[in-house]
């Protein structure tokens, strides 16, 4: 009787704990943060996560972009289409200094030397570091509608009808050659690298000032990359040939111990 009573108490305590957690989540909903990074489910990444760096950018595939099972491990013959946009979440650097990007949605790895980056906020901020400054907070009041740009005078709109939820302060600024004031925030409502033209927040016609060329995701000696790809193809053969040999041996044994003997028995009759 005592055991049944204790069991009921445990069940009640678990229910109370569950209700408390549910109430806490409802009252204090989880909010996205720039510091929250979701770990990918990839075998190689799980074994080498401490050697990988967070990248979080989309790249464009080059003309000869192989999809690898893991860094330096068999490519097979699967390639990405030239110009295909591939999101890279983490980058691993091997002992030879060659960088590999995790194409998370494909669960494959890609040589960063095969990929290209479009000019974006990181490149803009590096190029204009002496013109970007911190200043007094610029308040965007609740409900303010604005256009979110890739970077100042990029010509590329990320979102044409974004709006502010609750009051929001901007403290990083840039003034373009035409005198327009731009505000920047590294993270806003789940979106990274947001630029707003504070001089006219709803203007969607600000033209592109400079057309930038694609940037190699890693600049490295082409002969190194060629050697890696050759070794990857060799790895495929190294795995396939033993399979063929084993299949041949298995076929011979089946013939020797079963088909041949069965035929001999039929002949002896």
Secondary structure, DSSP 8 states (H G I E B T S, - for coil): -HHHHHHHHHHHHHHHHHHHHHHHHHHS-----TT-------HHHHHHGGGEEEEEEEEEE-TT-B-BSBTTB--TT-B--TT-EEEEEEEEE-TTS-EEEEETTTTEEEEGGGEEE---HHHHHHHTTTT-EEEEEEEE-TT-EEEEESSTT-S-EEEEEEE-SS-EEEEEEEE-TT--EEEEEEEETTEEEEEEETTSTT------S-----EESS---HHHHHHHHHHHHHHHHHHHHHHHHHHHHHHHHHIIIIIHHHHHHHHH-
